Amino acid sequence: MSTITAAAEDEGISAQEFSPEGPSEGAAPERILQDFITAGTGAGDGYSVARQYLTPALAASWQPENRIVIFRADPRIVQRGDEEEGPYLIQLETTGTIDEQGVRTNSLLPSSETITAEMVQVDGQWRISEIPDGILITESNARALTISHTLYFYSSNYLYWVPDVRWFVRRTGVTARIVQAMLAGPAPYLQGSVTSAFPEGVTLARESVPIRSGVASVELSEEVLEDATELRLEQMQQQLQTNLVGLNDVTSVEMTAGQPIPLDEPEEDLVVPVLNPPVGNEQVAVSANELVTLRNGAVVPIDNLPSVASYGPKDPATSVSGSNYAFLSGDGTRLLATAPGSEVRLAAEGTGLTAPSFDPGNWVWTARSVTGGASDQGTEVVAVPPGGTGANAVIVSAPWLADRIVRELRISRDGARALLVAERAGVTEVLLAGITRSAEFVPQSFNAPLTLTVEGDIDTAKWAGDTTIVASGASAAATSVPVIHELSGSSELMNPLTGVVNISAGSNVDDAFYAQVGDLLLRRLGSAWTEDAQNIQDPAFPG
């Protein structure tokens, strides 16, 4: 029986070797600071080389991974005042940060940050006596030194797994750090939007997760057993399995709290959440002024659906079940909803309505313009319950939209997140916000968003899986380059197209990416675009 020790648990994701050098004899303060930044690339032996640049007291307390600052150009180091002891200022052009839980925040545009350091002499050599916790690394080193890993939390109704992409330094012990990040809870933009089976305050009982014969042994603090039902323990086990299986050849997980936690046969109430919910291969679209189904390039009428031609329909949407439909009127001022065998009803109205989007609970969502914000025009989000109208619609709280104009709003297929394309002060942003709901699943608010750095000029974006979006410019005249963007930060540029007015996407595993050019629908095939259907407008997958 083979055994992988805790010390060797991360062999499968080891980084390229960085071997920075220690301080040079007699080096000036500026050189010490510059070389200290370089030494931050060496995570081996607890960043032992970087600690050599610090005074003994600071070396003992310095936490290198509490904050990782990613910078672009060479740092500028300047001394403030006349005394060599400092302080010294490290001025950086930054593009992002990673916090102690692995949450990465990227800047849409390069920004600046100044870090202050104090210097003293130790045995005749300059050393850093004060500097904030963290390391400073270049963009290229960030790609080599860090890895992304998707944590999973339960949706608020425990029916779906909701991804939460994090970044970690490649070094021994990454499995333990992933578990620690999961136990600490979701990223800020998801707090209150997802739930964890683990109660607050539970931690790892030791700083490692040994992996033996594919079994990861996760030793937790004893708080994990306080008031824990059999169902809750099984949900904890299920969450650990989802987060760890496949990492470093982990095939199963064992929970312990001083001793192994025995689990009987799964409780009848234990639900296995859906991971990356499928949306099928059919789209809803407009053809000859009616809502239709688009199936393998063929236009198929929707049985028993009332005629909507009098509304001049555009931007249709359908629920995952296929039993509910919504669309905008031709002038874009009314959101209308219907279903087979039902009349068309007014669900919401306003100016600047975005194309509707259904969540898994069949609520239909749109955003509309409001006046009175900081720029005299902002946006509010409206969610209409199943079968509802404007009379029982919910205005979803999102104060940060007061100075933004939303061009696109798409609810994720797990119902926990909203993808938005918004404009603020002439700058277009692609945003991801968690959705908080009541115990009855009624939408309440959007969390402050996470900004996604998507390449190109973006006017529209759609979900293409739980951690994948597709985005593009939208112009009947200009050339656009649609892009597949992963929440881990990687992107794939598609072949350019002239006249893109709409895009749609199914599942990223099916490579189902579509672009509408005029009345022609194109599907990506390999790296090329091929004709899929004619005389259709605004196709959309369920959701």
C-alpha positions as CSV (number, residue, x, y, z in Angstrom):
1,M,0.0,0.0,0.0
2,S,1.5,3.3,-1.1
3,T,1.6,6.3,1.3
4,I,1.9,9.9,0.5
5,T,3.2,11.9,3.4
6,A,1.9,15.3,4.3
7,A,5.2,16.8,3.3
8,A,4.9,15.3,-0.2
9,E,1.1,15.9,-0.6
10,D,1.4,18.6,-3.2
11,E,3.9,17.0,-5.7
12,G,1.3,17.0,-8.4
13,I,1.1,20.8,-8.4
14,S,4.6,21.8,-7.5
15,A,5.7,25.2,-9.0
16,Q,8.8,25.8,-11.0
17,E,11.6,26.3,-8.6
18,F,12.4,29.8,-7.5
19,S,15.7,30.2,-5.7
20,P,16.2,33.8,-4.7
21,E,19.4,34.8,-3.0
22,G,19.8,36.3,0.5
23,P,21.0,39.8,1.4
24,S,24.3,41.0,-0.1
25,E,27.0,42.1,2.3
26,G,26.9,45.9,2.8
27,A,23.9,46.4,0.6
28,A,22.2,49.9,0.8
29,P,18.6,50.1,2.1
30,E,17.1,50.5,-1.5
31,R,18.9,47.4,-2.6
32,I,17.7,45.4,0.4
33,L,14.1,46.4,-0.3
34,Q,14.4,45.6,-4.0
35,D,16.0,42.2,-3.3
36,F,13.4,41.5,-0.6
37,I,10.6,41.9,-3.2
38,T,12.4,39.4,-5.4
39,A,12.9,37.0,-2.5
40,G,9.1,36.9,-2.0
41,T,9.0,34.5,-5.0
42,G,10.8,31.8,-2.9
43,A,8.1,30.1,-0.8
44,G,10.3,27.2,0.2
45,D,11.0,26.5,3.8
46,G,8.4,29.1,5.0
47,Y,9.9,31.9,2.9
48,S,13.2,31.5,4.8
49,V,15.2,33.6,2.3
50,A,12.8,36.6,2.4
51,R,12.9,36.5,6.2
52,Q,16.7,37.1,6.0
53,Y,15.9,40.6,4.9
54,L,13.9,41.4,8.0
55,T,15.0,42.0,11.6
56,P,14.7,38.9,13.8
57,A,11.6,40.3,15.5
58,L,9.8,41.0,12.2
59,A,11.0,37.8,10.6
60,A,9.2,35.9,13.4
61,S,5.8,37.6,13.0
62,W,5.7,38.4,9.2
63,Q,2.9,36.7,7.4
64,P,3.9,36.5,3.7
65,E,0.6,35.2,2.3
66,N,-1.8,37.5,4.2
67,R,-1.8,39.7,1.1
68,I,-0.2,39.2,-2.3
69,V,0.1,42.4,-4.4
70,I,0.5,41.9,-8.1
71,F,2.3,44.6,-9.9
72,R,3.2,45.5,-13.5
73,A,6.2,47.8,-13.9
74,D,9.4,47.8,-11.8
75,P,8.7,49.2,-8.4
76,R,10.0,52.7,-7.5
77,I,11.8,52.9,-4.2
78,V,12.2,56.4,-2.7
79,Q,13.4,57.6,0.7
80,R,11.3,60.1,2.6
81,G,13.4,62.4,4.7
82,D,17.2,62.6,5.2
83,E,17.8,59.8,7.7
84,E,18.9,56.5,6.2
85,E,16.6,54.7,8.7
86,G,13.7,55.7,6.5
87,P,10.9,55.6,6.1
88,Y,11.2,54.3,2.5
89,L,8.3,54.2,0.0
90,I,7.7,51.4,-2.4
91,Q,5.6,52.7,-5.2
92,L,3.9,50.2,-7.4
93,E,1.6,50.0,-10.5
94,T,-0.7,47.3,-9.4
95,T,-3.1,45.1,-11.3
96,G,-4.6,43.0,-8.5
97,T,-4.3,41.5,-5.0
98,I,-4.9,38.1,-3.4
99,D,-6.0,38.1,0.2
100,E,-5.2,35.5,3.0
101,Q,-8.2,33.4,2.0
102,G,-7.1,33.3,-1.7
103,V,-9.7,35.8,-2.9
104,R,-8.3,37.5,-5.9
105,T,-9.3,41.1,-6.8
106,N,-8.2,42.4,-10.2
107,S,-8.1,46.0,-11.2
108,L,-10.0,46.9,-14.4
109,L,-7.3,49.5,-15.1
110,P,-3.8,49.6,-13.6
111,S,-3.8,51.5,-10.3
112,S,-1.1,52.6,-7.9
113,E,-0.2,51.6,-4.3
114,T,2.5,52.9,-2.0
115,I,3.9,50.6,0.7
116,T,5.9,52.1,3.6
117,A,9.0,50.3,5.0
118,E,11.2,51.2,8.0
119,M,14.9,50.3,8.0
120,V,17.5,49.7,10.8
121,Q,21.0,48.3,11.0
122,V,21.5,44.9,12.5
123,D,25.1,44.0,13.1
124,G,26.1,46.6,10.6
125,Q,23.8,45.4,7.9
126,W,20.6,47.1,6.8
127,R,17.4,45.2,7.5
128,I,13.7,45.9,7.3
129,S,12.2,46.6,10.7
130,E,8.6,47.4,9.6
131,I,6.7,46.5,6.4
132,P,3.1,45.2,6.0
133,D,2.5,41.5,5.9
134,G,2.5,40.1,2.3
135,I,4.6,39.7,-0.7
136,L,4.9,41.7,-3.9
137,I,5.1,39.8,-7.2
138,T,5.0,40.6,-10.9
139,E,2.2,39.5,-13.2
140,S,4.4,36.9,-14.9
141,N,5.6,35.5,-11.5
142,A,1.9,35.4,-10.3
143,R,1.1,33.1,-13.2
144,A,4.0,30.8,-12.3
145,L,3.7,31.0,-8.5
146,T,0.0,30.7,-7.9
147,I,-2.7,28.2,-8.9
148,S,-6.5,28.6,-9.0
149,H,-8.7,26.2,-7.2
150,T,-12.5,26.2,-7.2
151,L,-14.1,25.9,-3.8
152,Y,-17.7,24.9,-3.6
153,F,-20.4,26.0,-1.2
154,Y,-24.1,25.0,-1.0
155,S,-26.7,27.2,-2.6
156,S,-29.0,28.7,0.1
157,N,-31.5,25.9,-0.6
158,Y,-28.9,23.1,-0.7
159,L,-29.9,22.2,-4.3
160,Y,-26.8,23.4,-6.1
161,W,-23.0,23.6,-5.7
162,V,-21.9,27.2,-6.1
163,P,-18.3,27.8,-7.2
164,D,-15.9,30.2,-5.5
165,V,-12.6,30.5,-7.4
166,R,-9.5,31.1,-5.2
167,W,-5.8,31.4,-5.7
168,F,-3.0,29.8,-3.7
169,V,0.8,29.9,-3.7
170,R,2.2,26.7,-5.2
171,R,4.0,25.1,-2.3
172,T,3.8,22.2,0.1
173,G,0.6,22.2,2.2
174,V,-1.8,23.6,-0.4
175,T,-4.4,21.0,0.4
176,A,-4.6,22.2,4.0
177,R,-4.8,25.8,2.9
178,I,-7.7,25.0,0.6
179,V,-9.6,23.4,3.5
180,Q,-8.8,26.3,5.7
181,A,-10.1,28.7,3.1
182,M,-13.3,26.6,2.8
183,L,-13.8,26.6,6.5
184,A,-13.3,30.4,6.7
185,G,-16.4,30.8,4.4
186,P,-17.1,32.2,1.0
187,A,-15.6,35.2,-0.7
188,P,-17.1,38.6,0.2
189,Y,-19.2,38.8,-3.0
190,L,-20.9,35.5,-2.0
191,Q,-21.4,36.0,1.7
192,G,-25.1,35.5,2.5
193,S,-25.7,34.1,-1.0
194,V,-24.3,30.6,-0.3
195,T,-24.0,28.4,2.8
196,S,-21.5,26.0,4.3
197,A,-22.2,22.8,6.2
198,F,-19.5,23.7,8.6
199,P,-20.4,26.0,11.6
200,E,-18.5,29.2,12.1
201,G,-15.4,28.8,14.2
202,V,-14.4,25.3,13.0
203,T,-10.8,25.1,12.0
204,L,-8.2,22.5,11.1
205,A,-6.8,20.9,14.2
206,R,-3.3,20.7,12.5
207,E,-1.6,22.5,9.7
208,S,-1.6,19.6,7.2
209,V,-4.0,17.2,5.4
210,P,-2.2,13.8,5.0
211,I,-3.1,11.9,1.9
212,R,-2.7,8.1,2.1
213,S,-3.7,5.8,-0.7
214,G,-5.9,8.5,-2.1
215,V,-7.7,9.1,1.3
216,A,-7.4,12.7,2.6
217,S,-7.5,12.8,6.4
218,V,-9.0,16.1,7.5
219,E,-8.7,16.6,11.3
220,L,-11.1,19.3,12.5
221,S,-11.4,21.1,15.8
222,E,-13.8,19.7,18.2
223,E,-16.4,22.5,17.6
224,V,-17.4,20.5,14.5
225,L,-19.3,18.0,16.7
226,E,-21.2,20.6,18.8
227,D,-25.0,20.2,18.1
228,A,-24.1,18.4,14.9
229,T,-26.9,16.1,13.5
230,E,-26.2,13.1,11.4
231,L,-27.5,15.0,8.4
232,R,-25.3,17.9,9.0
233,L,-22.2,15.7,9.4
234,E,-23.0,14.0,6.1
235,Q,-23.4,17.4,4.5
236,M,-19.9,18.3,5.8
237,Q,-18.5,15.1,4.4
238,Q,-20.2,15.8,1.1
239,Q,-18.8,19.3,1.0
240,L,-15.2,18.1,1.7
241,Q,-15.5,15.4,-0.9
242,T,-16.6,18.0,-3.5
243,N,-13.8,20.3,-2.7
244,L,-10.9,17.8,-2.5
245,V,-11.6,14.8,-4.7
246,G,-9.4,15.0,-7.7
247,L,-6.8,17.3,-6.0
248,N,-3.5,15.5,-5.6
249,D,-5.0,12.2,-6.5
250,V,-7.5,12.4,-3.6
251,T,-10.3,9.8,-4.2
252,S,-12.1,10.1,-0.8
253,V,-12.1,12.1,2.4
254,E,-12.1,11.0,6.0
255,M,-13.2,13.5,8.7
256,T,-11.8,13.3,12.2
257,A,-12.1,15.2,15.4
258,G,-9.7,13.6,17.8
259,Q,-10.8,10.3,16.3
260,P,-12.6,9.3,13.1
261,I,-16.2,10.6,12.8
262,P,-18.3,7.6,12.0
263,L,-21.0,8.1,9.4
264,D,-23.8,5.6,8.8
265,E,-25.8,5.1,5.6
266,P,-26.8,8.5,4.1
267,E,-29.8,10.1,5.6
268,E,-32.9,10.2,3.4
269,D,-32.9,14.0,3.7
270,L,-29.4,14.2,2.3
271,V,-29.6,16.0,-1.1
272,V,-26.8,15.6,-3.6
273,P,-26.5,19.1,-5.1
274,V,-26.3,19.7,-8.8
275,L,-22.8,20.7,-10.1
276,N,-22.7,22.9,-13.2
277,P,-26.5,22.6,-14.0
278,P,-27.1,21.5,-17.6
279,V,-29.4,23.6,-19.9
280,G,-29.9,21.2,-22.7
281,N,-29.4,21.9,-26.4
282,E,-32.5,23.9,-27.3
283,Q,-32.8,27.7,-27.4
284,V,-35.7,30.0,-27.5
285,A,-35.7,32.6,-30.2
286,V,-37.8,35.0,-32.3
287,S,-38.8,34.0,-35.8
288,A,-41.5,35.7,-37.9
289,N,-42.4,37.8,-34.9
290,E,-43.2,34.7,-32.7
291,L,-41.4,32.8,-30.0
292,V,-40.0,29.6,-31.3
293,T,-37.7,26.8,-30.2
294,L,-34.4,26.4,-32.0
295,R,-33.4,22.7,-32.1
296,N,-30.2,21.6,-34.0
297,G,-30.6,24.5,-36.4
298,A,-34.3,23.8,-37.0
299,V,-37.1,26.3,-36.0
300,V,-39.8,24.5,-34.1
301,P,-43.1,26.2,-33.0
302,I,-43.9,26.1,-29.3
303,D,-47.1,24.1,-28.7
304,N,-50.1,25.9,-27.3
305,L,-48.2,29.2,-26.7
306,P,-50.3,32.3,-27.5
307,S,-49.3,34.6,-30.3
308,V,-47.0,37.4,-29.2
309,A,-46.7,39.1,-32.6
310,S,-48.6,42.2,-31.6
311,Y,-45.9,43.0,-29.1
312,G,-43.0,43.0,-31.6
313,P,-41.1,40.5,-29.3
314,K,-37.4,40.6,-28.8
315,D,-34.9,39.2,-26.3
316,P,-36.8,36.1,-25.2
317,A,-36.0,33.9,-22.3
318,T,-37.2,30.5,-21.1
319,S,-37.0,28.7,-17.8
320,V,-34.9,25.5,-17.5
321,S,-38.1,23.5,-17.3
322,G,-39.2,25.1,-20.6
323,S,-42.7,25.9,-19.2
324,N,-42.2,29.6,-18.7
325,Y,-41.4,32.3,-21.3
326,A,-40.6,36.0,-21.1
327,F,-39.6,38.6,-23.6
328,L,-39.4,42.4,-24.1
329,S,-41.7,44.4,-26.2
330,G,-40.3,45.9,-29.4
331,D,-39.8,49.3,-27.9
332,G,-38.0,47.8,-24.9
333,T,-40.4,49.3,-22.3
334,R,-42.3,46.2,-21.2
335,L,-41.3,42.9,-19.8
336,L,-44.0,40.3,-20.7
337,A,-44.4,36.7,-19.6
338,T,-46.4,33.8,-20.8
339,A,-46.6,30.0,-20.8
340,P,-48.3,27.4,-22.9
341,G,-52.1,27.6,-22.4
342,S,-51.8,31.0,-20.6
343,E,-52.4,34.6,-21.7
344,V,-49.6,37.1,-22.0
345,R,-49.2,39.2,-18.9
346,L,-47.3,42.4,-18.1
347,A,-44.5,41.5,-15.6
348,A,-42.6,44.8,-15.4
349,E,-42.2,48.1,-17.3
350,G,-39.7,50.9,-17.5
351,T,-37.0,52.3,-19.7
352,G,-33.7,50.6,-20.5
353,L,-35.0,47.1,-19.7
354,T,-32.4,44.4,-20.0
355,A,-33.2,41.1,-21.7
356,P,-35.0,38.9,-19.1
357,S,-33.3,36.0,-17.3
358,F,-34.9,33.1,-15.4
359,D,-33.5,31.7,-12.2
360,P,-33.9,28.0,-11.1
361,G,-37.0,29.0,-9.1
362,N,-38.7,30.5,-12.2
363,W,-38.3,34.1,-11.0
364,V,-37.8,36.3,-14.0
365,W,-35.3,39.1,-13.7
366,T,-34.6,42.4,-15.5
367,A,-32.8,45.7,-14.8
368,R,-34.2,49.1,-15.7
369,S,-33.1,52.7,-15.7
370,V,-33.8,55.1,-12.8
371,T,-33.0,58.7,-12.4
372,G,-31.5,60.5,-9.4
373,G,-28.2,58.6,-9.0
374,A,-24.8,60.2,-8.7
375,S,-24.7,60.6,-12.5
376,D,-28.5,61.4,-12.7
377,Q,-29.0,57.9,-14.1
378,G,-28.6,54.6,-12.4
379,T,-30.2,51.1,-12.5
380,E,-32.5,49.1,-10.3
381,V,-33.1,45.3,-10.5
382,V,-36.5,43.8,-10.7
383,A,-37.4,40.2,-10.0
384,V,-40.9,38.9,-10.7
385,P,-42.1,35.7,-9.0
386,P,-43.5,32.7,-10.9
387,G,-46.8,33.7,-12.5
388,G,-46.4,37.2,-11.0
389,T,-46.9,40.7,-12.4
390,G,-45.5,44.1,-11.6
391,A,-47.8,44.2,-8.6
392,N,-45.8,41.6,-6.7
393,A,-42.4,42.1,-8.3
394,V,-39.5,42.6,-5.9
395,I,-37.0,45.5,-6.2
396,V,-33.7,43.9,-5.4
397,S,-31.5,46.1,-3.2
398,A,-28.2,47.0,-4.9
399,P,-27.0,50.5,-3.8
400,W,-23.9,50.2,-5.9
401,L,-25.9,50.3,-9.1
402,A,-27.0,53.9,-8.4
403,D,-24.3,55.3,-10.7
404,R,-24.2,52.5,-13.2
405,I,-26.2,51.7,-16.3
406,V,-26.8,48.0,-16.7
407,R,-26.7,46.7,-20.2
408,E,-27.0,43.0,-19.4
409,L,-28.2,40.9,-16.4
410,R,-27.9,37.2,-16.4
411,I,-28.7,35.0,-13.4
412,S,-26.4,31.9,-12.9
413,R,-27.9,28.5,-13.4
414,D,-27.4,27.8,-9.6
415,G,-29.5,30.9,-8.8
416,A,-26.9,32.3,-6.4
417,R,-25.0,34.8,-8.7
418,A,-25.7,37.6,-11.1
419,L,-23.5,38.4,-14.1
420,L,-23.8,42.0,-15.2
421,V,-22.4,44.2,-17.9
422,A,-22.6,47.8,-16.7
423,E,-21.3,51.2,-17.6
424,R,-20.0,53.8,-15.2
425,A,-18.5,57.1,-16.2
426,G,-18.1,55.9,-19.7
427,V,-16.2,52.7,-18.6
428,T,-17.8,49.3,-19.2
429,E,-17.4,46.7,-16.4
430,V,-18.2,43.0,-16.2
431,L,-19.4,42.3,-12.7
432,L,-20.3,39.2,-10.6
433,A,-22.5,39.7,-7.6
434,G,-23.9,37.2,-5.1
435,I,-27.7,37.2,-4.6
436,T,-29.1,37.1,-1.1
437,R,-32.6,35.6,-0.6
438,S,-35.1,35.1,2.3
439,A,-35.8,31.7,3.8
440,E,-38.7,31.5,1.2
441,F,-36.2,32.0,-1.7
442,V,-37.4,35.5,-2.3
443,P,-34.6,37.7,-3.8
444,Q,-33.5,40.5,-1.4
445,S,-30.2,42.0,-2.5
446,F,-27.1,41.9,-4.5
447,N,-23.8,41.9,-2.7
448,A,-21.0,44.3,-3.6
449,P,-19.7,42.9,-6.8
450,L,-16.4,41.2,-7.9
451,T,-15.0,42.9,-11.1
452,L,-14.0,40.5,-13.9
453,T,-11.2,41.5,-16.2
454,V,-12.5,40.4,-19.5
455,E,-10.5,41.2,-22.6
456,G,-11.8,43.4,-25.3
457,D,-14.7,45.9,-25.8
458,I,-17.6,44.1,-24.1
459,D,-21.3,44.9,-24.6
460,T,-22.9,41.5,-23.8
461,A,-22.1,38.5,-21.7
462,K,-23.7,35.1,-21.0
463,W,-23.2,32.2,-18.7
464,A,-21.5,29.2,-20.4
465,G,-21.2,27.0,-17.4
466,D,-20.8,27.5,-13.7
467,T,-17.3,29.0,-14.0
468,T,-17.4,30.1,-17.6
469,I,-18.8,33.1,-19.4
470,V,-18.8,34.2,-23.0
471,A,-18.6,37.9,-23.8
472,S,-18.5,40.1,-26.9
473,G,-18.9,43.5,-28.3
474,A,-22.3,44.0,-30.0
475,S,-22.5,46.2,-33.1
476,A,-24.2,45.8,-36.4
477,A,-21.3,47.5,-38.2
478,A,-18.1,46.9,-36.1
479,T,-15.9,43.8,-35.9
480,S,-16.1,42.0,-32.5
481,V,-13.9,39.3,-31.0
482,P,-16.0,37.1,-28.8
483,V,-14.1,35.7,-25.8
484,I,-14.6,32.7,-23.5
485,H,-13.6,33.8,-20.0
486,E,-13.0,31.5,-17.1
487,L,-13.5,32.8,-13.6
488,S,-10.0,31.5,-12.9
489,G,-8.8,34.4,-15.1
490,S,-7.9,32.5,-18.3
491,S,-9.4,33.5,-21.6
492,E,-9.8,32.2,-25.1
493,L,-10.3,34.6,-28.0
494,M,-12.6,33.3,-30.7
495,N,-12.3,34.2,-34.4
496,P,-13.5,37.8,-35.0
497,L,-16.9,38.5,-36.6
498,T,-18.3,41.7,-38.1
499,G,-21.9,42.6,-37.2
500,V,-22.4,40.6,-34.0
501,V,-25.7,41.7,-32.4
502,N,-26.2,38.9,-29.9
503,I,-24.4,35.9,-28.4
504,S,-25.6,32.8,-26.6
505,A,-24.0,29.8,-24.9
506,G,-25.0,26.4,-23.6
507,S,-22.6,24.4,-21.6
508,N,-18.8,24.8,-21.8
509,V,-18.4,21.0,-21.9
510,D,-20.4,21.0,-25.2
511,D,-18.6,23.9,-26.8
512,A,-22.0,25.4,-27.6
513,F,-21.2,29.0,-28.5
514,Y,-23.4,31.0,-30.9
515,A,-23.2,34.4,-32.4
516,Q,-26.0,36.2,-34.3
517,V,-25.0,38.3,-37.3
518,G,-28.0,40.0,-38.8
519,D,-30.7,37.3,-39.2
520,L,-28.0,34.6,-39.4
521,L,-27.1,32.4,-36.5
522,L,-23.5,31.1,-36.4
523,R,-22.2,28.3,-34.2
524,R,-18.5,27.9,-33.3
525,L,-17.1,24.7,-34.8
526,G,-13.5,24.1,-33.7
527,S,-12.0,27.5,-34.2
528,A,-14.2,28.5,-37.1
529,W,-17.8,29.8,-37.3
530,T,-20.4,27.8,-39.3
531,E,-24.0,28.7,-40.2
532,D,-26.6,27.1,-37.9
533,A,-29.9,28.8,-38.8
534,Q,-31.4,31.6,-40.8
535,N,-34.1,34.2,-40.1
536,I,-34.0,34.1,-36.4
537,Q,-33.3,36.7,-33.8
538,D,-32.1,36.8,-30.2
539,P,-31.6,33.1,-29.4
540,A,-31.1,32.3,-25.8
541,F,-30.5,29.1,-23.8
542,P,-32.7,28.5,-20.7
543,G,-32.0,30.7,-17.8
